[in-house]
Amino acid sequence: MSSGLGSGLRTASFAPENDDARTANWFQAVNLGFHEQRNDAKHLPAVVDAYQSDGRILTAVYDDTVPDSAWDPDVPVATYATMVNSLNVGGGRLLPAHLVTAVTVRPTHRRRGILRTMMTSDLRRAKESGLALAGLTASEATIYGRFGFGAATSTAEIRLDTRGGLDFTSPATGSVAVADSAKLKFVAPDIYRAHLQRTDGALGRQHGYWMRASGDWSEESFEPDKGLRGVLHYNANGVPDGYAAYKSLGWRTEPHTMKVTDLVAASDDAYRELWRYLGSIDLVDRLTFDAAPVADPLPWMLADRRRYSVTSVDDVLWLRVLDTKAALEARHYTGSGTVVLTVRDPLGMADGVWQLDVDGGNAVASPVEAGSAPAGAAAEIDVAALGSLYLGGVSAPTLAAAGGIRGSQAALEVLDALFTAGPAPYCSTHF
């Protein structure tokens, strides 16, 4: 029995395996939690192979006291999964991050400490293993703040009026070609790795993204998406440096709309030329994309920027600092400066007082002994607010106005200059 769980509850963690009832039952529990259809056994081997490629570890909580006629007790009442992938923390620096996903607790088993036990024990293990940051994408915005996670990146859902085609302010560069979908899943990972290296806030992707980019899997299921198309951009040397996947929403949709399901560019030219191609497709009145950068250069590329509109903005990556010194020293900073940070962490993993000295983008975080008077600008920050500030997606004064940072005006100015003066973070990867 796992510590913190009530009588009759037990937990197990394991790697996914094919022809394994435990793995199949774990997927059934996840489907229940996220209102998905029951698994089709024919798809399970491919899904398990993808999870193995991602290096995922699955956790399940079982209730051995379920009554007669209840669902199979071998199907978990709660699920949890983790994997590790690279996060661009600025300046092309890639930091391994502990990623949490597939978190469910059956409604019949809430208020029993299951989520808290799974989350806190896992985060402590991740810190002990040497990981400085944890991350997740949240299906509900109110759950994870109490565990020290803060929303760190956002994306915009955009709409483009393409009637008559889109005009751009600069001439075309490179070339584009309709992709061979069967080959795209092998080309896309290399393009994404180049995108990851150049994009602050970008996160390494799981195997399922390549399956969906090629149409082998649809957005909603593991069945093929026969309506999905792909396009590649090639640079002046003939090397692919961008791709987009897109599909028509059908002739009965008014105005006739093309949905961009994924778009990845490893250069500014590739980003512009992919949109130039998409905006030139005949018989299309509107383009939509739900994962555009909030600081999107696209409207500045258009001759008529009023054809571009943002319909919503949603958070994507939530971060939780596990090791404050390691996290602060890992990222790239803009400029130089010194500030003393007192980190408040109710779970006791990241709390402490640190003097952050930054010079030329590099940082040293030195612990400050209790009772020592801070030298210079000082601020107190909640660990969730530190997660939000970490990639520079929100300013220190904004977090101070929200109550997550408490400090002098001088400290807020230093924090802003160090954390948020660089490129806006962009993470288009959900997990």
C-alpha positions, 0 to 999 in steps of 0.5 A: 500500500502506498503511503497516504492512500486509504484502506483497500487502495494500492498503487503500482508503477510500470513501463507499458508493455504489449500483450499486457492486461495491466497496460490495457486496463490502464488505458481504459481508465484514462479513457474513462477519465477523459471521456474517450471511447473504449480502446479498440484492441487492434490499436493498442500495440501501436500506442504502446510502441509510441509510449515506449518510444517516449519513455513513459512510466505509468502509475495506477491506483487500484481499489481491491474493495469494489462491490459486486457488479462494479467495473473490473477491479483490475481497472485503476481508479486513478492514473498518472504517467511521466516522461522526460523531454528537453525544454528550451530554457533560452538561448538554445539551452535544453534542460531535461524536464520531468513531464506529468500527464494522464492524471485521472481520479475516478469521481467515486474516489475523490477527496481521499488524498489519491492525487496529492499522494501521487503528485507529491511522491512523484515530484520528490522522486523527480527532484531526487533523480536530479531533475530541476523542473517539472511540467504539465499541460492542464485540462483544468486550470484550478488543480495544479497551482496548489502543487506549485505549478504556474502557467508558463506559456500560452498559444493563440487560436487564430483565424485568417480570411483568405478569400482571394488569397493572402498577400505578403509584404516580402517576396517568396524564398525557398520552395514549397511542395506537397508532402508525401504523408508516408514520408512526413513522419520521418522528416518531421522529427528533424525539422522539429529538433531544429525548431526546438533548438531555436525557440525559447519555451519549446518542448521536445515532442512525443512520438504521437505527433509524427503519427498525427502529422502524417495522418496515420492517426487522427486528432481524435482517435488512432484511426487514420485521417484520410483528409489530412494533407501536408506541405514542406518548405525547403530552404535555398539549399534544398533542406526541409526546414518547415512543415504544416499539416492541414485538412478541410472542414468540409464543403458544408462549412460556411465559410469554407474553412481549412484547419491547420492542425500542426505547423512547425518552422525552423526558420522565419522564412519557413514560417512565412512561406508555409503561411503563404502556401496555405493562404493561396489554396483555392476554394478556401475562405478561411484558415484556422490554427489553434496553436499560434504564437501569442507574439505572432509575426504573421500579421506583420508579414501580411499586406492586410493585417486585418485579415488576421484575428485572434479568437482565444488565448490558452495556457499550454505549458505549466512549470514547477521548480523542483531544484531552485539553484539548478533551475535558475542556473540552467536558463539563459538570461537577458542582460546582467543584474543581481537580485535576492529571491526568497522562494516560498514552497508549501511542499518544501522542495524549492524553498530557500533564499538565493542570491541570483547573480547574472552576467552576460546571460549566465547565472550563479544562484548562491544560497543566502544564510538565514538571518543574513541581510540581502545585499541590494534588490530583494523579492519574495516569490511563490513557487508557482509564480516562479514557474510562470516567470521562469521562461519570461512569459509574464512580467514580474510587475504583473505577477506582483500585482497578482500577489505572487511576487512581493518586493521592491520596485527595484527588485521587480525591475531587475527580475523583468530585465533578466527574465522577460526582456528576451523573446516570448516563449512559445510551446506548441506541444501538448502532452 
